[in-house]
Amino acid sequence: MYPLNLTKPTTDILRVSAGFAVANDEDEHKRLSAMGYEPKWVATEADPSEDDGHGHTVESVRAQLDAAGIAYDRRWGLAKLLGLLPA
């Protein structure tokens, strides 16, 4: 569980707090974000089916990095993981 807050714009500069909510899980956080609660939901886990068009997927690059003993963050996407591969 974690808190979120709702603000509503009153002018271009001023934002006024309009309430609070508690998100119990990621799905609830997504729904509350759609209603205007902040901070907005941002996906952090990489999509393992993501493909760069050259046959690389998140899982295949992770396997190569593991084999090479290169550390990485499991939340990173394909582009960032590819940047770690040795030339």
Secondary structure, DSSP 8 states (H G I E B T S, - for coil): -EEEEEEEESSSS-EEEEEEEEE-SHHHHHHHHHTTEES-----S--TT-B-SSS-BHHHHHHHHHHHT----TT--HHHHHTTS--
